[in-house]
Amino acid sequence: MGNLKYNLNFETLCAKYGLGHLKNEPEQVTGGLLHRIYRLQTDKALYAVKALNPQIMQRETAMYNYTLSEKVANMAYQNGINAIPAIVSNDLFMHEVEGQFYLLFPWVEGKALPPGEINLECCKRIGEILAKIHKIDFSTLLNHHPNENLEAVTASTIRWNEYALKAKQDGLGWSSLLFDNLNQINHWEQLVASSAEQLLNHMVISHRDLDQKNVLWDEDHIPIIIDWEAAGPIHPTQELIDVALYWSGFESGSLSKDAFCTLINAYRDHGGEIYANWSNVLNYGFHGKLEWLDYNIRRSLGLESTDDAERDLGTLEVIKSIRGLNDYADFIPNCIEWCNQVY
């Protein structure tokens, strides 16, 4: 996979898709960790433009995944979820100029809850929204058998030792941290494989990245769900745990049991159901975290990055991810205790 760079041309984008004339230079705004987001003002409208990472778009599954995610966002919106699907121009939701792909959205005035800030009312609303999403019938959007997910997980082989050796050769500081954690990583992979069979035959379609940065709160404190690009199949109880950890401050290191339990209770109060034992769910939770570590190692090593800035971001995320995995492993016994108290 060659390393492609962003090729941004907003004037041509506006002309090709009839967005109007630019009124000023588009401003890059804070966004996610994969793509670049810009505030684009024309004489017709104000847009949020997501310039998709060229490295991601090289993947064979990229276009299918984005097509699925947009169908999910639209169906969620049609079923009463305050979602923001991508704008369709010339009958296309994916906008392409000179090999660079974009998603366009109407600009929404709202603020995300700052990382680490705990708000019990927000937890209640998110628990309610997650339960509503899980009750939507997205089955018409799937064209594969659940066993394909199981086969993909159990067949996955990541060469962690080779990564650590290459990082050492390249003088990257995280190489020793990875070496020190190789036995633990192998153990976590075994936990994922052993729990996968118990979970992957009961999947729903959902957002899959419902953390604070992907929920904007407007002036009336109404939540707006954005960034549906990760949408796809997931076990509902696994996503419930992930979302409860996001909104209770786990990633900031200031975890609130009240917030965690409030979100799960709100989910159940609005019809959400628990479908698996907590140990299996939490063990499978290592899967996404290990995939994120793998991706950022590849970015840091320059195997999948667009420029030096993205390599630096990958390096920071590798260190953060390894520490986060250990924190998660340490927290599992307490988490099971909390879950048993709620359910």
N, C-alpha and C positions, 0 to 999 in steps of 0.2 A: 504494500500500500504506500504510494508515494505521498510525500508531505505537500499538500495543497495550501495555498494562502487565500485569505479572504480577498474577493475582487468586487469591491463595493462601487456601484454606480447608481446613485439615487435619482439623478436626472432622467436617465434612460428608463429606470423602473417606473417613474411617474408617467413618462410619455407613453411607454408600451402598454400600461394598464389603465390609463385615463384617470390618474389620481389627482391631476391638477398641477399647477406650477409651484415649484418650491418657493417658499417665502424667506427661508433662511437656511443656513447649514444645519443638517440634521445633528441632533445632540445625542451622544451615547449616554445611556442611563444605566443605573445599577440593575443587573438582572441575574440570571442563573449562572451556573458554572460551566455550561456547555456552549452557549451561543452568545451573540452580541445583539443588544436591543437598543433601538434608536427612537427618539421622539422626532417625528417628521411632520412639519407644518406646511400645507399647501394652501392655495386660494380656495380649495374645495372643502378640506377637512383636516383634522388633526389625527395622526395615526401613530400607533406603536408598531414599529417594524422590527421583526426578528430576523436578523441575518444568520442563516443556519450554518453551522460549522462545516466547512468543506470536507474535513476528515470524516465526520459522521455521515455525510451524504454519499461518501464512497461505498459505504456498506451495502451489501446486496439487499438487505432487508429494510433499508432506510425508507424508501418511498412507500412500501407497504405499511410500515409502522406509522408513518405520518398520515397516510390515507385513513387507516383504522382510527387513529387518535382524533382526527377531525370528524369522522362519523360518530364517534363516542361523544364528543363535545356537543355536536348538533342534537343527538338524541337525548342527551342529558338536559339540554336547554328546552327541548320540546316536552320534557317530562317535569318541568317546573324547577330545575336546578338553575341558579343564577350564573350560568356559564357564559364565557365569551368565545364563541367559535371564530375561526379565521374568516376574513373577508374574502368573498368570491369575486374575481374579476375575469372577464372573458370566459366565464364558466369554469374557472380554475381557482382552487384555493391555494395551490402552490405557484408562486411567482418566480420566474427564472429570467435572469439577465446575464448573458455572457458566462454561463456556467455557474453563476452564484444563485443560490436559492433563498427565497424570502417567504416569511409568513407575515401577513398584514392583519392588524386588529384595530378597531376603533379605540382611540385614546380614552382611558377611563380615569376619572379623578377618584383616587382612593389611596389609602395608606395600608401597608402591611404592618402587622404587629412586629415590633423590633425583636430580633433574636434574643431569647432568654426571658422576655417579658411574659409573665403569667397572668392570664385573664380568665377567670372561671366562666364568665358569661360567654366569652368566645369559645371556650371548650364545649359548652353546652350546644352552641350553634353548630360547631363543626361535627360533634357527635351525631346531631340530628341530620345534617346534610349527608354525612357518610352513610347513615342508615338508608336514607332515601335513594342515594346512588346505587347501593347494593340491591335495592328492591326493583330497579329498572331491568326489564328484560332486554338485554343486548344480544341474545343468542343468535339472532340473524346475522350478526357481524362476524361471527367466528366461522372459519372454514377449515379448521383442523381438529383432530381428536386430542383430548387432554393428555393421552399417553405420550404424545409428541413432546409435551413439556417435560414429562418425567425422563424420557430418553435424553433430552438435551441437557438436563441437570446432571444425570448420573454419568453421562459420557464426557462431561466437561473436564479438561485437563489443562491446568495452568502451570507453567514451568517457573515456579517461584524461585527455585535455586538458581536457575539461569539468569533470571532478572537480578538477583542479588549479586551475582558475579559480575554481570555487565555494569551494574551501578558502581561496584567497587572499582572496576577498570576506568570508568568515567569520572571517578572522584566525587560521586554523589554521596552526601552525608547520610542519607537514609539507608545505605547498603547494610551497615552494621545493625540497624534497627530491624531490618527485614531478616537478616541472618538469625538474630536472636529470637525471632518469632516464627521461624519455619515450622517447628514442631507443633506449635499451637495452631498455625494456619492449616496444616495437614489434618489436625484433629477437628477443626471447625468444618472443613470440607467433608469429613466423614459424618459429622452430625447432620449436615445438610442432606447428604445422600440417604441417610437412614430415616430421616423425617419426611423426605420428599414424597415417598409412596403413600404416606398417610394423608397428604394434603392436596396433591395435584389432581386428584379425581373430583375435587369439588372447587371449581373456580368460578369467579364472576368477572365481569368487565368493570373496571373502575379507573379512577384518576391515577393512582399509584405514586403520586408525589405531592400529597396534600399537606404540605408544611406551611409555616407562616408566610414565606415569601410568595407563595402561590395563592394567597387569599388577600384580596384588597377589601378594606372596609370603607364604605362611602360616608358622607357627612351624617347620614341617618343611622350609621353603624350597621348597615346591611352588607353581608359578605358577598363578594363577587369572586367566583372561582376562575382563575386564569391558568395558563400554561398546562394544557392537556396533552402535550407532546409525548409524555410517558404512558399515556392511557393504554390499557391492555389487560390480559388475564392475570388474576391474582387470587389467592385464597382470601376470603373476606375477613377471617379472624386474624390472619397475618397482617392485613392492611390496617385493621382496627388497632392492633398493638403498635404498629409503626406510627400511626397518626397520633395515638395517645402519647407516645414517647416524644414526638415532635412538639406537641402543644403543652407538654408538662415540663419542658426545659431540659430534657435529657442531654441534648447536644451542647448546651451551654454549661453543663456541669452543675446546674442548680435545680435539681429535679424536685417537683412538687407532687406528692402523693395525692393531695386533694384534686389537683388538676387532672392527673392521670385517671383517677376513679370517676371524677365528674364526667369526663368525656365518654368513658365506657358506659356509665349509667345512662347518659343521654342517648347513646347509640341504642341501647337495649329498650329504653322507654319509647323509642320511635320505631320499634319493630325489628331492630337489628338482632340477629341470632348468632350464637356461638356454636361453631361447627367442629372444633377439634380441641384436643387437650392442650393445655398451655405449653407444656414442655416441647411438644412437636413444633408448635407455632414458633416459639422462641428460638429453637435450634435451627429451624429453616430460615429464620431472620438473618443468619450469617450470610446467606446466599447473595442477596443484593449488596451487602457491604463488601464482600469479597470481590464481586464483579466491579464495584466502584474502585476498589484498590487496584485491581488489575488494569483498569482503564487509565488511571492516573499514573501508574508506573510506566505504562506505554507512553503517555504524554511526557513525563519527566525524562525518559530515555531518548526522546525525540523520534520514537517509532510511530507516533500518532499525534502530531501537534502541528499547528499552523505557523507558529513563530516562537521566538524566545520567551515572550510574555506568557504564552500558553504552557511552555515547558516549565517556567517558574511556578505557574499556578499548579501544574501537575505535581511538582516537587513538594509544595506546601500541602497539597491534598493527600499525598502518600503518607507523610508523617502524621497528619491529622487522622487519616483513615486507620492506620495501624493502632494508634492510641485509642481511637473510638471503638475498634473491635475488642480490645482488651477491656475497656470500660463496660461494653455491652456484655461480655462474657462474665465479668464480675457481678453485674447487676441481675443476671438471670434468676438466681435464687430468690432475691427480694421481689423481683417482678412477679414470679409465680405466686409468692405469698400474697401480694397485692391483688392479683387477679382472682385468687381463690376467695378473698374477702368480698370482692365485688360480685362474683358469680358462684 
